[in-house]
Amino acid sequence: MRATLHYLSMRARTRLAYRGDLVAQAAGDIAIGAVGVLFLGALFSRVPDVRGWGPGEVLVVWGMAEVAAGLSRCLFAGAEVFNRRYLVGGDLDRLLLRPLDPLLQVYLDHAGLQGLPTVVMGGAMAGAGLAMLPTVPAAAAWLPLFALGGAALLGAMLTASCAAGFLAHHRGSAVGLVQQTAAFGRYPVEIFPAPLQRVLTSVVPVALLSAVPVAWALGRDAPAALALTQPLLGGVALAGAVALWRRGLRRYTSAGS
């Protein structure tokens, strides 16, 4: 544990040494979030609601999805470069020689504050959305826990895509696919056709990142059991993805001679 904390502290100091890069990245993330707000503003300037969802409710769903994505980026950013840098590039050999868990090193290598602007922007969006509602349900107190559960679920999907790299030796295409699919989690699931709703809830559960638990927290017609177990599902999914990654590691062959 001491070695892990020391490693994390070292990576944080390294990251903070390049403050200009951190500020530029934060500005870019905030600009991207602002585009989402402008999109919603343009949409609801033409229609009063979308399938019964008002602008405040959609803003809360979108904002909490951003918070989950930002937290995931702080903790699991190593998944974005694992296949390209560590697996295909051969850096995994270096990690295997250290007295720390290799997967933990992958995530500690890239853990930091890079997702914090997205968390702040998402939290501001969710707060603004709640302020637009006539009344804020008491169940909204669950939203921070749902954000943690969503981050765990997204981290599980990213880790599983990394595990697939041991078989396919791809350069990260599966990770990109997960990130693009996760964008569906920014919208209420009811706006999609019924077949796609089933896919987003069961097959690729990106609706659980934010849409389903936030819908329940706002008093919408959403399965309470699924919403309330979302944080637990996130933890279980992450543990399963880690086990899958370790199984894939057994098939790893060094890129060197």
C-alpha positions as a Markdown table, in Angstrom:
| # | Residue | x | y | z |
|---|---|---|---|---|
| 1 | Met | 0.0 | 0.0 | 0.0 |
| 2 | Arg | 2.9 | 2.4 | 0.8 |
| 3 | Ala | 4.4 | 1.7 | -2.6 |
| 4 | Thr | 1.1 | 2.3 | -4.3 |
| 5 | Leu | 0.6 | 5.7 | -2.5 |
| 6 | His | 4.1 | 6.7 | -3.3 |
| 7 | Tyr | 3.7 | 5.8 | -6.9 |
| 8 | Leu | 0.5 | 7.8 | -7.2 |
| 9 | Ser | 2.0 | 10.8 | -5.5 |
| 10 | Met | 4.9 | 10.7 | -7.9 |
| 11 | Arg | 2.6 | 10.6 | -10.9 |
| 12 | Ala | 0.6 | 13.5 | -9.5 |
| 13 | Arg | 3.7 | 15.6 | -9.1 |
| 14 | Thr | 4.8 | 14.8 | -12.6 |
| 15 | Arg | 1.4 | 15.8 | -14.0 |
| 16 | Leu | 1.3 | 19.1 | -12.1 |
| 17 | Ala | 4.8 | 20.0 | -13.4 |
| 18 | Tyr | 3.2 | 20.7 | -16.8 |
| 19 | Arg | 0.6 | 23.2 | -15.6 |
| 20 | Gly | 0.2 | 24.9 | -19.0 |
| 21 | Asp | -0.7 | 21.6 | -20.6 |
| 22 | Leu | -3.2 | 20.9 | -17.7 |
| 23 | Val | -4.8 | 24.3 | -18.1 |
| 24 | Ala | -5.1 | 23.9 | -21.9 |
| 25 | Gln | -6.7 | 20.5 | -21.5 |
| 26 | Ala | -9.1 | 21.8 | -18.9 |
| 27 | Ala | -10.1 | 24.7 | -21.3 |
| 28 | Gly | -10.7 | 22.2 | -24.1 |
| 29 | Asp | -12.8 | 19.9 | -21.9 |
| 30 | Ile | -14.9 | 22.9 | -20.7 |
| 31 | Ala | -15.4 | 24.0 | -24.3 |
| 32 | Ile | -16.6 | 20.6 | -25.3 |
| 33 | Gly | -19.1 | 20.6 | -22.4 |
| 34 | Ala | -20.3 | 24.0 | -23.4 |
| 35 | Val | -21.1 | 22.7 | -26.9 |
| 36 | Gly | -23.4 | 20.2 | -25.2 |
| 37 | Val | -25.2 | 22.9 | -23.3 |
| 38 | Leu | -25.6 | 24.9 | -26.5 |
| 39 | Phe | -27.0 | 21.9 | -28.3 |
| 40 | Leu | -29.6 | 21.3 | -25.6 |
| 41 | Gly | -30.5 | 25.0 | -25.6 |
| 42 | Ala | -31.0 | 25.0 | -29.3 |
| 43 | Leu | -33.1 | 21.8 | -29.1 |
| 44 | Phe | -35.4 | 23.0 | -26.4 |
| 45 | Ser | -35.8 | 26.4 | -28.0 |
| 46 | Arg | -37.8 | 24.6 | -30.7 |
| 47 | Val | -39.6 | 21.9 | -28.8 |
| 48 | Pro | -41.0 | 22.0 | -25.2 |
| 49 | Asp | -39.9 | 18.5 | -24.3 |
| 50 | Val | -38.5 | 15.3 | -25.8 |
| 51 | Arg | -40.7 | 12.3 | -25.2 |
| 52 | Gly | -42.0 | 13.9 | -22.0 |
| 53 | Trp | -38.5 | 14.9 | -20.8 |
| 54 | Gly | -38.1 | 18.6 | -20.1 |
| 55 | Pro | -34.9 | 20.6 | -20.5 |
| 56 | Gly | -34.0 | 20.5 | -16.8 |
| 57 | Glu | -34.4 | 16.7 | -16.6 |
| 58 | Val | -32.3 | 16.2 | -19.7 |
| 59 | Leu | -29.6 | 18.5 | -18.4 |
| 60 | Val | -29.4 | 16.5 | -15.2 |
| 61 | Val | -29.0 | 13.2 | -17.1 |
| 62 | Trp | -26.4 | 14.8 | -19.4 |
| 63 | Gly | -24.5 | 16.4 | -16.5 |
| 64 | Met | -24.4 | 13.2 | -14.4 |
| 65 | Ala | -23.1 | 11.3 | -17.4 |
| 66 | Glu | -20.3 | 13.8 | -17.7 |
| 67 | Val | -19.5 | 13.5 | -14.0 |
| 68 | Ala | -19.2 | 9.7 | -14.4 |
| 69 | Ala | -17.1 | 10.1 | -17.5 |
| 70 | Gly | -14.8 | 12.6 | -15.8 |
| 71 | Leu | -14.3 | 10.4 | -12.8 |
| 72 | Ser | -13.6 | 7.4 | -15.1 |
| 73 | Arg | -11.0 | 9.5 | -16.9 |
| 74 | Cys | -9.3 | 10.4 | -13.7 |
| 75 | Leu | -9.0 | 6.8 | -12.6 |
| 76 | Phe | -9.0 | 4.6 | -15.8 |
| 77 | Ala | -7.3 | 6.8 | -18.4 |
| 78 | Gly | -4.7 | 4.1 | -18.8 |
| 79 | Ala | -7.2 | 2.0 | -20.7 |
| 80 | Glu | -7.2 | 4.5 | -23.5 |
| 81 | Val | -3.5 | 3.9 | -24.3 |
| 82 | Phe | -3.0 | 0.3 | -23.0 |
| 83 | Asn | -3.2 | -1.6 | -26.3 |
| 84 | Arg | -1.2 | 0.9 | -28.3 |
| 85 | Arg | 1.5 | 1.7 | -25.7 |
| 86 | Tyr | 1.8 | -1.3 | -23.4 |
| 87 | Leu | 0.6 | -4.3 | -25.4 |
| 88 | Val | 1.6 | -3.6 | -29.0 |
| 89 | Gly | 4.4 | -1.2 | -28.0 |
| 90 | Gly | 5.9 | -3.6 | -25.5 |
| 91 | Asp | 5.9 | -1.4 | -22.4 |
| 92 | Leu | 4.0 | -4.1 | -20.5 |
| 93 | Asp | 7.3 | -6.0 | -20.2 |
| 94 | Arg | 8.6 | -3.1 | -18.0 |
| 95 | Leu | 5.6 | -3.2 | -15.8 |
| 96 | Leu | 5.9 | -7.0 | -15.2 |
| 97 | Leu | 9.4 | -6.4 | -13.7 |
| 98 | Arg | 8.1 | -4.1 | -11.0 |
| 99 | Pro | 6.8 | -5.3 | -7.6 |
| 100 | Leu | 3.4 | -3.8 | -8.2 |
| 101 | Asp | 0.3 | -5.2 | -9.9 |
| 102 | Pro | 0.7 | -4.5 | -13.6 |
| 103 | Leu | -2.9 | -3.4 | -14.2 |
| 104 | Leu | -2.7 | -1.1 | -11.2 |
| 105 | Gln | 0.5 | 0.4 | -12.7 |
| 106 | Val | -1.3 | 1.0 | -16.0 |
| 107 | Tyr | -4.0 | 3.0 | -14.2 |
| 108 | Leu | -1.6 | 4.8 | -11.8 |
| 109 | Asp | 0.6 | 5.8 | -14.7 |
| 110 | His | -2.2 | 7.9 | -16.1 |
| 111 | Ala | -4.3 | 8.7 | -13.0 |
| 112 | Gly | -4.6 | 12.4 | -12.3 |
| 113 | Leu | -6.7 | 15.5 | -12.6 |
| 114 | Gln | -7.3 | 15.4 | -16.3 |
| 115 | Gly | -10.9 | 14.4 | -15.9 |
| 116 | Leu | -11.6 | 17.0 | -13.1 |
| 117 | Pro | -12.8 | 19.8 | -15.5 |
| 118 | Thr | -15.3 | 17.4 | -16.9 |
| 119 | Val | -16.5 | 16.5 | -13.4 |
| 120 | Val | -16.9 | 20.2 | -12.6 |
| 121 | Met | -18.7 | 21.0 | -15.8 |
| 122 | Gly | -21.0 | 18.0 | -15.4 |
| 123 | Gly | -21.8 | 18.9 | -11.8 |
| 124 | Ala | -22.6 | 22.4 | -12.9 |
| 125 | Met | -24.9 | 21.1 | -15.6 |
| 126 | Ala | -26.7 | 18.8 | -13.2 |
| 127 | Gly | -27.0 | 21.5 | -10.6 |
| 128 | Ala | -28.5 | 23.9 | -13.2 |
| 129 | Gly | -30.9 | 21.2 | -14.4 |
| 130 | Leu | -32.1 | 20.6 | -10.8 |
| 131 | Ala | -32.6 | 24.3 | -10.3 |
| 132 | Met | -34.9 | 24.3 | -13.4 |
| 133 | Leu | -37.2 | 21.7 | -11.8 |
| 134 | Pro | -40.3 | 22.8 | -9.9 |
| 135 | Thr | -39.3 | 20.5 | -7.0 |
| 136 | Val | -36.2 | 18.5 | -6.4 |
| 137 | Pro | -37.1 | 14.9 | -5.3 |
| 138 | Ala | -35.5 | 13.6 | -2.1 |
| 139 | Ala | -34.1 | 10.7 | -4.2 |
| 140 | Ala | -31.7 | 13.2 | -5.9 |
| 141 | Ala | -29.5 | 12.7 | -2.8 |
| 142 | Trp | -28.5 | 9.4 | -4.6 |
| 143 | Leu | -26.9 | 11.2 | -7.5 |
| 144 | Pro | -23.3 | 11.3 | -6.2 |
| 145 | Leu | -23.4 | 7.6 | -5.6 |
| 146 | Phe | -24.9 | 7.0 | -9.0 |
| 147 | Ala | -21.9 | 9.0 | -10.5 |
| 148 | Leu | -19.5 | 6.7 | -8.7 |
| 149 | Gly | -21.4 | 3.7 | -10.0 |
| 150 | Gly | -21.4 | 5.0 | -13.5 |
| 151 | Ala | -17.6 | 5.6 | -13.4 |
| 152 | Ala | -17.1 | 2.1 | -12.2 |
| 153 | Leu | -19.2 | 0.7 | -15.0 |
| 154 | Leu | -17.4 | 2.7 | -17.6 |
| 155 | Gly | -14.1 | 1.6 | -16.1 |
| 156 | Ala | -15.2 | -2.0 | -16.3 |
| 157 | Met | -16.1 | -1.6 | -20.0 |
| 158 | Leu | -12.7 | 0.0 | -20.7 |
| 159 | Thr | -10.9 | -2.7 | -18.8 |
| 160 | Ala | -12.7 | -5.4 | -20.6 |
| 161 | Ser | -11.9 | -3.9 | -24.0 |
| 162 | Cys | -8.2 | -3.9 | -22.9 |
| 163 | Ala | -8.5 | -7.5 | -22.0 |
| 164 | Ala | -9.8 | -8.2 | -25.5 |
| 165 | Gly | -6.5 | -6.8 | -26.8 |
| 166 | Phe | -4.6 | -9.9 | -25.5 |
| 167 | Leu | -6.6 | -11.9 | -28.1 |
| 168 | Ala | -7.0 | -9.5 | -31.0 |
| 169 | His | -3.8 | -7.4 | -30.5 |
| 170 | His | -5.6 | -4.3 | -31.7 |
| 171 | Arg | -4.3 | -0.8 | -31.2 |
| 172 | Gly | -7.3 | 0.5 | -29.2 |
| 173 | Ser | -10.2 | 0.3 | -31.6 |
| 174 | Ala | -12.3 | -1.5 | -29.0 |
| 175 | Val | -11.6 | 1.3 | -26.5 |
| 176 | Gly | -12.8 | 3.9 | -29.0 |
| 177 | Leu | -15.9 | 1.9 | -29.6 |
| 178 | Val | -16.7 | 1.9 | -25.9 |
| 179 | Gln | -16.2 | 5.6 | -25.6 |
| 180 | Gln | -18.5 | 6.3 | -28.6 |
| 181 | Thr | -21.2 | 3.9 | -27.3 |
| 182 | Ala | -21.0 | 5.6 | -23.9 |
| 183 | Ala | -22.2 | 8.8 | -25.5 |
| 184 | Phe | -25.7 | 7.2 | -25.7 |
| 185 | Gly | -25.7 | 7.4 | -21.9 |
| 186 | Arg | -26.1 | 11.2 | -22.0 |
| 187 | Tyr | -29.7 | 10.9 | -23.1 |
| 188 | Pro | -32.9 | 9.5 | -21.5 |
| 189 | Val | -33.3 | 6.0 | -22.7 |
| 190 | Glu | -37.0 | 6.6 | -23.6 |
| 191 | Ile | -36.1 | 8.7 | -26.6 |
| 192 | Phe | -34.6 | 5.7 | -28.4 |
| 193 | Pro | -36.6 | 2.9 | -30.2 |
| 194 | Ala | -37.6 | -0.1 | -28.0 |
| 195 | Pro | -35.0 | -2.5 | -29.5 |
| 196 | Leu | -32.2 | 0.0 | -28.9 |
| 197 | Gln | -33.4 | 0.6 | -25.4 |
| 198 | Arg | -33.0 | -3.2 | -24.6 |
| 199 | Val | -29.5 | -3.1 | -26.1 |
| 200 | Leu | -28.4 | 0.0 | -24.1 |
| 201 | Thr | -29.9 | -1.5 | -20.9 |
| 202 | Ser | -28.9 | -5.2 | -21.2 |
| 203 | Val | -26.3 | -5.9 | -23.9 |
| 204 | Val | -24.1 | -2.8 | -23.7 |
| 205 | Pro | -25.4 | -1.2 | -20.4 |
| 206 | Val | -24.5 | 2.4 | -21.1 |
| 207 | Ala | -28.0 | 3.4 | -20.0 |
| 208 | Leu | -26.9 | 2.5 | -16.5 |
| 209 | Leu | -24.1 | 5.0 | -16.5 |
| 210 | Ser | -26.6 | 7.8 | -15.9 |
| 211 | Ala | -29.9 | 7.6 | -17.7 |
| 212 | Val | -31.7 | 4.9 | -15.7 |
| 213 | Pro | -30.6 | 5.7 | -12.2 |
| 214 | Val | -31.0 | 9.5 | -12.7 |
| 215 | Ala | -34.5 | 8.9 | -14.2 |
| 216 | Trp | -35.4 | 7.1 | -11.0 |
| 217 | Ala | -33.9 | 9.8 | -8.8 |
| 218 | Leu | -36.0 | 12.4 | -10.7 |
| 219 | Gly | -39.2 | 10.4 | -10.1 |
| 220 | Arg | -39.6 | 9.2 | -13.6 |
| 221 | Asp | -40.9 | 5.7 | -14.5 |
| 222 | Ala | -37.6 | 3.7 | -14.1 |
| 223 | Pro | -37.0 | 0.3 | -12.5 |
| 224 | Ala | -36.1 | 1.1 | -8.9 |
| 225 | Ala | -34.3 | -2.2 | -8.4 |
| 226 | Leu | -32.0 | -1.5 | -11.3 |
| 227 | Ala | -31.3 | 2.1 | -10.3 |
| 228 | Leu | -30.6 | 1.3 | -6.6 |
| 229 | Thr | -28.3 | -1.6 | -7.5 |
| 230 | Gln | -26.3 | 0.4 | -10.1 |
| 231 | Pro | -23.4 | 1.2 | -7.7 |
| 232 | Leu | -23.2 | -2.4 | -6.7 |
| 233 | Leu | -23.4 | -3.5 | -10.4 |
| 234 | Gly | -20.6 | -1.1 | -11.2 |
| 235 | Gly | -18.3 | -2.7 | -8.5 |
| 236 | Val | -19.2 | -6.2 | -9.6 |
| 237 | Ala | -18.6 | -5.4 | -13.3 |
| 238 | Leu | -15.2 | -3.8 | -12.5 |
| 239 | Ala | -14.1 | -6.8 | -10.5 |
| 240 | Gly | -15.2 | -9.1 | -13.3 |
| 241 | Ala | -13.3 | -7.0 | -15.9 |
| 242 | Val | -10.2 | -7.1 | -13.8 |
| 243 | Ala | -10.4 | -10.9 | -13.5 |
| 244 | Leu | -10.9 | -11.0 | -17.3 |
| 245 | Trp | -7.8 | -8.9 | -17.8 |
| 246 | Arg | -5.7 | -11.1 | -15.6 |
| 247 | Arg | -6.9 | -14.1 | -17.5 |
| 248 | Gly | -5.8 | -12.4 | -20.7 |
| 249 | Leu | -2.4 | -11.6 | -19.2 |
| 250 | Arg | -1.7 | -15.3 | -19.1 |
| 251 | Arg | -1.8 | -15.4 | -22.9 |
| 252 | Tyr | 0.6 | -12.5 | -23.2 |
| 253 | Thr | 3.8 | -13.0 | -25.1 |
| 254 | Ser | 6.6 | -10.5 | -24.9 |
| 255 | Ala | 7.1 | -8.1 | -27.8 |
| 256 | Gly | 10.9 | -8.4 | -27.4 |
| 257 | Ser | 13.2 | -11.2 | -28.4 |
